[in-house]
Amino acid sequence: MASEKILKQKEEEVKKLAEKMKDASLVLLVDYRGINVADVTSLRKSVRETKAEYAVIKNNITRRALEACGITELDNVLEGPTAVIIAQEEYLPALKAIYKFAKENDFYKIKGGVLEGKVSSTEELNALAVLPSREELIAKLAGCLLANVSKLAATLDAVRVKKESEQ
């Protein structure tokens, strides 16, 4: 049996992880089999740039932290090597970074996750990851609005020219 000191350490780990998960906008569980150290280092850097955390944590500790948050639906995905990505602020940049990496590496897979307190499947997370970012959507909307305003201005100018030529 494990010593009391080790049990206390593990309980503390679970408690800290559960606190992070409660406040997180995204908790992502991924299978990291088949990738080398250089790729993981690159991935960790890109995840850090999105202001998220990437950690390899024992499945038992992750399971207990999720249970402390009231989440038991992800127990079935906590098998084999699992990395945990936690984003406290915006979830989309971190999700996009992981999705892009998973597309480039066949063995790297998103297992599931929690998005703003709601358990999400791999399919839901992948569908969300391919959507354009908020900034891209605003830029597209601005472009559409500008195009319509330009068309209106051109039409009004054509009416003005026609009226002037009639006189």
Buried (B, 14 or more C-beta within 10 A) or exposed (E): EEEEEEEEEBEEBBEEBBEBBEEBBBBBBBBBEEBEEEBBEEBBEBBEEBEBBBEEBEBEBBBBBBBBBEBEEBEEBBEEEBBBBBBBEBBBBBBBBBBBBBEEBEEBBBBBBBBEEEBBBBEBBBEBBEEEEEEEEEEEEEEEEEEEEEEEEEEEEEEEEEEEEEE
